[in-house]
């Protein structure tokens, strides 16, 4: 009896040790431990890839509009270059580069290459002055540089055409009077008169684009009325003759308005022609720039941090609210922002009702069978079709079949010029709606199936019909899932480019598809899109190096736009979810 209490702790310890050894002997695979680590590692790698992509875009996109210093270099060969440093890298020069150096610096160059293990630094300078040099950029290595400086009055000029210009002010013409002097004095006079010159240019631009456009619109509308009367009643009918008389009166009045506007434009152009700025380039050449062509000009080497920040903000605002220029490599992207948002919203309005109705039929009304199974398989396969195929379908069906029929029925007076028989906003939206339709149907069907059957049965027990049950019980509680499908559709549709290249997106669209003229929403117009804008900058720009910073900046803007639309949809979904969960409680 006295040994029993002592044996019990020993037996218990043995049992614990046995269980631990059995647990250690069991394979980790049976507990799922390797799969936990594998899935967690895959998630970590995917997250790192996404963060790395965002970091790359931010690293190259955010500094795009920051004004860096201007450098002027004198090479051993006697060339003088001035501009901004765009790219810095290390490279291994060919032996011929070293042999081409003057004999006095050849030994120093070889020594530098030995210290750098055969590599040295080179920089790509954005030298601009394209009309004089024929190039926007020039590479220069440290081996070639005899001297380098940052001149105080080396000025950067951003122009409406021909790209940037770099030079030192030497003379200025104000109201026809030419003055030479110190760069500081000339620059003060430039800043004094530049704003008024630009104001006259903007007024001239308004006359040329808006007011002359209205005159042309009146004349075109009168011509179309004549054509419509001739088609409807015949060329020699009273209606056609009356329409021709009205068209002649409109044309006479329009001609008077046109002459008046042309006189105002000529006056403004003559006034601005009396204001010019003469700059001397780094190699001694001189060029005269019209002040009205100068969008922005400043001396970067004289700017402090606050002034540089002001230039950065000014360039950013221009990027967001202005039209592009210089083959889309300069200026703003507002038409592309506007077109992207408008097209995405119209696509969402089109795809969500059709997707929800299709999911409702498949889930609530269709009887299981081979036809329904085939439809489900087709929907799943549709999600894997390349997007360019949707673009070809949209071009062939919407533009060349539906659009041509619409033109023949409603816009016969405009033929053979197509109105809807070409790419436009409505066809692009419909094409992307088809593209994203499976993305809406699948989550909606899952959301409908997640509504408890007890809620349906309770509704039927209260005497509600099937449609009343769906409308008042099922759909409201499935709304968060439907919003999930819409969020996925927004993310997919906003980033697509290939279909838009065929059905409506263009390089430059001077007229927005939504404006203040009736019918306000011009669904037949072509539009600009941020995704197509990125493609155009990266692959079709006349100077890829000049456009590269804008590629990263536009990419950053597109990501921010898609994230904003998604966050808005997620916020709406969260509110709906809280509302109906509260009702269930």
Secondary structure, DSSP 8 states (H G I E B T S, - for coil): -TTHHHHHHHHHHHHHHHHHHHHHHS-GGGGTHHHHHHHHHHHHHHHHHHHHHHHHHHHHHGGGG----EEEEEETTS-EEEEEEEEEEEE---HHHHHTS-HHHHHHHHHHHHHTTT-EEEEEEE---HHHHS-SEEEEETTTEEEEE--TT-EEEEESSS--EEEEEEEEEETTEEEE--HHHHHHHHHHHHHHHHHHHHHHHHIIIIIHHHHHHHHHHHHHHHHHHHHHH-TTSHHHHHHHHHHHHHHHHHHHHHHHHHHHHHHHHHHHTT-EEEEE-TTS-EEEEEGGGEEEEE-GGG--HHHHHHHHHHHHHHHHHS-EETTTTEE--HHHHHHHHHHHHHHHHHHHHHHHHHHHIIIII--SSHHHHHHHHHHHHHTTS-HHHHHHHIIIIIIIIIIHHHHHHH-GGGTTS-SSSS--HHHHHHHHHHHHHHHHHHHHHHHHHTS-HHHHHHHHHTT--HHHHIIIIIHHHHHHHHHHHHHHHHHHHHH--TTHHHHTB-S--SS-SB-SSTTSB-TTS-B--HHHHHHHHHHS-S-HHHHHHHHHHHHHHHHHHHHHHHHHHHHHHHHHHHHHHHHH-
